[in-house]
Amino acid sequence: MSDQAAQPSFSIQRIYLKDLSLELPNAPQILLEQGQPQVDVQLNLNAEMVQEGLYEAVVTATVTTKVNDKVLFLVEAKQAGLFEIRNVPEDQLQPIIAIACPQIVYPYLRATVSDVINRTGFPPVHLTEVNFQAMYESQLQQAAAGQVGNA
């Protein structure tokens, strides 16, 4: 039984929408503007331990769409997941939190952003797929380069 207690485990406790904001600051005048909209998407990841063995991973998308340098709409959505991660070696914990957890949460975020923009009457913005492993490896490389640069 003690062997079973030491087995690594990973489970999803809950996926939830943590925060959602929609702004159309220049409506209704902006609705009369002609021009091709420019869409800017920013993604951010955040994770923290809530209690022993329980982690929250939050993926935030900020979508800003402009027409002729005027904001058409701005959406910020924070989709979160609560994950139970136990008996995982320390060197494997960070990749799970930075890669696996966001990969699970991100499809929900994509659907939320698409839906809320669709409800404004505009065509939905479909967020592209994200390679969270590549993002994680890039962050590791940047951190290593920063440490070398500071030495």
PEZI-V365672 format. One record per residue. N is the residue number from 1. BURIAL is 1 if it has 24 or more other C-alpha atoms within 12 Angstrom, else 0. D_FIRST is the distance of its C-alpha to the first C-alpha in Angstrom with 2 decimals. Layout:
N_BURIAL_D_FIRST + N_BURIAL_D_FIRST
This chain:
1_0_0.00 + 2_0_3.80 + 3_0_5.33 + 4_0_5.17 + 5_0_6.47 + 6_0_8.97 + 7_0_10.27 + 8_0_13.86 + 9_0_15.01 + 10_0_18.59 + 11_0_20.08 + 12_1_23.57 + 13_0_23.96 + 14_0_27.75 + 15_1_30.85 + 16_1_33.99 + 17_1_37.57 + 18_1_37.85 + 19_0_41.59 + 20_1_44.53 + 21_0_48.14 + 22_1_51.14 + 23_0_54.61 + 24_1_57.90 + 25_0_60.00 + 26_0_63.20 + 27_0_63.29 + 28_0_65.55 + 29_0_67.87 + 30_0_65.31 + 31_0_65.10 + 32_0_68.70 + 33_0_68.12 + 34_0_68.55 + 35_0_66.62 + 36_0_63.52 + 37_0_60.45 + 38_0_58.48 + 39_1_54.73 + 40_0_52.64 + 41_0_48.84 + 42_0_46.72 + 43_1_42.92 + 44_1_40.76 + 45_1_37.02 + 46_1_35.31 + 47_1_31.68 + 48_0_30.20 + 49_0_27.04 + 50_0_27.28 + 51_0_24.42 + 52_0_21.27 + 53_1_19.64 + 54_1_22.51 + 55_1_25.54 + 56_1_28.88 + 57_1_30.83 + 58_1_34.49 + 59_1_36.95 + 60_1_40.57 + 61_1_43.54 + 62_1_47.09 + 63_1_49.70 + 64_1_53.33 + 65_1_56.07 + 66_1_59.69 + 67_0_63.04 + 68_0_65.94 + 69_0_63.94 + 70_1_63.37 + 71_1_59.90 + 72_1_59.54 + 73_1_56.03 + 74_1_53.05 + 75_1_49.49 + 76_1_46.51 + 77_1_43.12 + 78_1_39.75 + 79_1_36.85 + 80_1_33.43 + 81_1_29.80 + 82_1_26.87 + 83_1_23.73 + 84_1_20.18 + 85_1_19.07 + 86_1_15.92 + 87_0_14.56 + 88_0_17.70 + 89_0_19.63 + 90_0_22.75 + 91_0_25.15 + 92_0_23.79 + 93_1_23.64 + 94_1_27.44 + 95_1_28.13 + 96_1_25.67 + 97_1_27.43 + 98_1_30.88 + 99_1_30.71 + 100_1_28.07 + 101_1_28.43 + 102_1_32.26 + 103_1_32.30 + 104_1_30.54 + 105_1_32.84 + 106_1_36.09 + 107_1_36.97 + 108_1_36.97 + 109_1_39.25 + 110_1_41.55 + 111_0_41.95 + 112_1_42.64 + 113_1_45.28 + 114_1_46.94 + 115_0_47.08 + 116_1_48.49 + 117_1_51.16 + 118_0_52.05 + 119_0_52.62 + 120_0_55.24 + 121_0_57.35 + 122_0_56.87 + 123_0_55.24 + 124_0_51.51 + 125_1_50.32 + 126_1_47.50 + 127_1_45.35 + 128_0_44.75 + 129_0_41.42 + 130_1_39.88 + 131_0_38.07 + 132_1_35.64 + 133_0_34.49 + 134_0_38.15 + 135_0_38.59 + 136_1_35.64 + 137_0_36.95 + 138_0_40.42 + 139_0_39.26 + 140_0_37.63 + 141_0_40.91 + 142_0_42.96 + 143_0_40.90 + 144_0_41.30 + 145_0_45.03 + 146_0_45.38 + 147_0_43.89 + 148_0_46.23 + 149_0_49.11 + 150_0_48.44 + 151_0_48.22
